[in-house]
Amino acid sequence: MSDNANENIKLDANQALSHDDIRSFVAAESCLEGKTILVTGAGSGIGRTAALTYARYGATVLLLGRTSSKLEQVYDEIESMGGKQPAVLPMDLEFATYAEMQQLENLIDKEVGQLDGILHNAGLLGELTPLEMYDVDIFAKVMKVNCNATFMLTQALLPLLKDATNGSIVFTSSTVGTHPRAFWGAYAISKQAVEGMSDIFTQETRNTTNLRFNCINPGGTRTNMRAHAFPGENPMSLKTPEDIMAGYVYLMSDASINVRGQVVALQPKD
């Protein structure tokens, strides 16, 4: 798909790409120019790659994560490639309170003045074990990071997102969220909840705002979480985070302004 084709999509608000086309979307070089996007879990894996990619396409990126040193490395990479100055926002979603998230909204409003999108990428795997044996403390921890904190942060940042011309909120789901699988425990349940959250937000905002809520299922990707879930798997058989960025860019760009309430699988099973 050419850049000209993508520009035509932007001009036609009634046109939305199929999921097949989303997976092969070719973005115009400046498709995120003027946008400010917050990425959670931005210090490593898919979050790091998404942050770098958004910056490469012109966005100002807000880097949220629990490890400052990793966020600072991403910050330096964005600066070294000539991207707009990012911001480092250390926050551990396992322990963050709603009041702290409201303070974050005030900080972004004061220091940046806008927020056009959130990529909810941060997540915990937890245990792969039968539910009857699942450690209840680990269960609560996974649900807090993957679901509760995702909801709290979205709600806290909604005032800024509503002010955006075309705000985009992208949640991260999983194949085991769409199709629950035995032994995936809290992770699968949290991803089911995230898909439901996206659906309900979509229904509640469709007729009153320009916001759009969607989920991405990245599929099997070469990350540390995948290695923990499948320790015997050859990582070289998997796509890298860079390989699947087309969908992440599309859902943040104005090409997707008519796409709401979707779960986009970036590596669908045949």
C-alpha positions, 0 to 999 in steps of 0.5 A: 500500500502506498503513502498516497493510499494511506492519505486517501484513507485519512480523508475518508472517515467512513472507510476502515481497513480490514484486519488483513490490511491493518496487518500490512498497513504502510504508514506515511512518514509523518502520520503521527506528527502533532500527536502525544502518545503515552505507552505503558511498559515502555522500557522493554519488549513490544512497549519499547519498540512501539515507543520508538516507532511512534517517535519515528513517525512524528509523535511525542511519546510519554514513556511510562514504566516501573524501571527508570533506567530502562525508560531513560535508555528509550528516551536516549534512543529517541533523542539520538534518532532526532525524535521529539523530546519524550518524557519519562514517567516512572510508575509501578502499576502494581502499586500505583493509586488512582490519586497518583494517576489523577496527578499524572493527568494534571502533570501531562496537562500542565507540561505537555498540554495534550494527550492523543492516545494511550497504548496499554502495553504493560502486563504480567504473565503470572502462573501457568497452573490450574485455577484450583492451585493458583496462588491468590496473591499472584492472581490479585497482582496480575489482575491489578496490573493487567486489568484494574490499573488499565481501567484506572489509568484510562479513566484518570486520563479521559479528560485529556483524551476527550479534548483530543481531536481523535483520541485513540486508546489501544488495549493489549489482549491475547489469544487466550483472552479471546479464546480462554485456555486451560492453565492460563489462569489470571492472565487469560481472565485479565485479557478477557476483562480487557476486551470487555472493557474496550467493548463497554467503553466503545458503547458508552462513548460512541455517540458522545465523543470522538474517542476510539477504543480497540484491542491488539492481540500481538500473537507469539512475539519474541519477548521475555514474557513469551520466553517465560510462557514457552521456555522450550520454544525456539525464539528465532521462530517468532516474529520480532516486535518490529515485525508487527508494528504496522497495526500499532501505528495504524490504530494510533493514526488518523487512518483508523478514526472509524475503527472502534471496538475491534480486537485486531489479531496481528498474527491470526492462526490459519 
